[in-house]
Amino acid sequence: MTKPIQPTQTTAYYVQAILSFAVSLSSVVIALVYLPVEGWVRAFLGLGLLYVVTSTVTLCKVVRDRQEQSEVSKRVDQARLDKLLTEHDPFKVST
């Protein structure tokens, strides 16, 4: 049969990704707060930042879901092939 899929990411990788996201988001928010412009410009840039962040999260989810779906269909196809090969007897004579 096939080996189960093992995740290649470690806990440290997840922590690094979360910290990186938090640092980048907070630095942009701080830059928006101290930007020497009027309030409506800050609000516009903040809204743009929010849109970029939510779009990125949505894109990551869509890509992950598509990858998982292709892995599942590959595993189903492999299981069907394994079953077919297991049931096939090349020395069986049909009468």
DAVENHU-V999635 format. One record per backbone hydrogen bond with DSSP energy under -0.5 kcal/mol. CO is the residue of the C=O (numbers start at 1). NH is the residue of the N-H. Records with the same first field share a line. If there is no record, write none. Layout:
BEGIN
CO: NH / NH
END
This chain:
BEGIN
10: 14
11: 15
12: 16
13: 17
14: 18
15: 19
16: 20
17: 21
18: 22
19: 23
20: 24
21: 25
22: 26
23: 27
24: 28
25: 29
26: 30
27: 31
28: 32
29: 33
30: 34
32: 35
35: 37
38: 42
39: 43
40: 44
41: 45
42: 46
43: 47
44: 48
45: 49
46: 50
47: 51
48: 52
49: 53
50: 54
51: 55
52: 56
53: 57
54: 58
55: 59
56: 60
57: 61
58: 62
59: 63
60: 64
61: 65
62: 66
63: 67
64: 68
65: 69
66: 70
67: 71
68: 72
69: 73
70: 74
71: 75
72: 76
73: 77
74: 78
75: 79
76: 80
77: 81
78: 82
79: 83
80: 84
81: 85
82: 86
83: 87
84: 88
88: 90
89: 92
92: 94
END
